Amino acid sequence: MSTFAASATDNGPLTVEFGDGDAAEYDLVIGADGIHNSVRALTFGTEAAARPVGQVGWRFVADCPTQVTTWSVMLGHRSAFLTLPIGDGRVYCYCDVIPSSPDPHDHLDQIFSAFAEPVPAILDTLPRWGPPPQVDDRRSHALLVGARQRGARR
């Protein structure tokens, strides 16, 4: 689905019109096309913009250190780092911070510098990239998330 338009009543399903002229009704539309989400514009208006909500999170897959054999979560002050081995020498990681200091635009190895191994070893393998998109509101029939669009028609 490359483009779509939607309309809804307060108590009914959404009618979604796709760029190819096809239309269908849905109980929920998930807009997962990133920070410039078209579902956001349809739901909140074109003047609505993403805004910080106080928590920044990252999810990624990295090389799995040998000492990571089961899921684990480390908790810090206003922060967390979860690891979950997924096989083939890889580990799924989730980390988050409620920033007051450090700046959430810092690289992860700076933000999570006080964490013990295997966190530093995992973070050393990552490229330097910027912060994730901010978490969005949920309203009515729309749920906005910061990933690529996925979905099936009803």
C-alpha positions, -999 to +999 in steps of 0.1 A: +000+000+000+017+032-011-009+058-005-044+058+010-071+081+023-095+072+051-128+084+066-146+074+097-176+080+119-173+083+156-187+048+163-180+029+131-153+013+111-128+033+089-133+033+052-099+032+036-094+042+000-062+030-016-041+047-043-052+020-068-089+029-063-097-001-041-116+005-009-123-015+023-135-011+058-114-017+089-120-015+127-084-003+132-058+012+109-022+010+119+001+037+104+036+025+106+053+045+078+076+065+100+077+099+115+059+116+086+030+092+089+001+097+065-023+081+091-013+108+115-022+135+090-056+118+083-063+113+120-050+146+136-048+169+106-018+180+085-006+205+112-001+177+138+035+167+143+052+141+164+063+153+198+084+140+226+066+120+253+094+116+277+108+082+269+131+071+241+135+035+231+156+014+207+152-021+193+178-038+173+195-072+165+232-075+171+260-102+173+253-123+204+282-123+230+290-158+242+279-151+278+243-143+266+225-177+268+191-167+280+170-136+281+181-109+306+171-074+315+193-049+333+177-019+350+194+014+357+182+048+369+154+057+344+167+032+319+165-005+309+184-029+286+169-062+276+187-090+257+171-121+241+192-146+221+174-155+189+198-181+174+225-181+147+248-160+169+224-131+171+207-113+200+175-091+200+180-060+222+156-035+236+168-005+255+151+027+267+157+058+287+136+085+303+160+113+295+168+142+317+205+136+313+222+123+292+209+138+260+189+111+241+207+121+209+240+107+223+251+074+210+239+044+229+273+036+243+273+070+261+237+067+273+242+031+287+279+036+298+271+026+334+258-008+324+278-040+329+287-066+303+274-077+279+259-042+272+292-025+263+303-054+240+269-054+222+269-016+218+305-016+205+293-036+174+267-010+164+271+017+138+267+053+150+231+064+142+207+090+155+178+087+178+147+068+170+114+085+161+094+097+190+065+076+202+031+088+189-003+092+203-032+067+199-066+081+191-099+067+178-093+041+151-056+048+145-025+035+161+008+051+151+041+033+154+076+041+140+082+012+116+074+003+080+037-003+070+025-038+073-010-051+073-037-072+058-071-061+046-102-074+064 
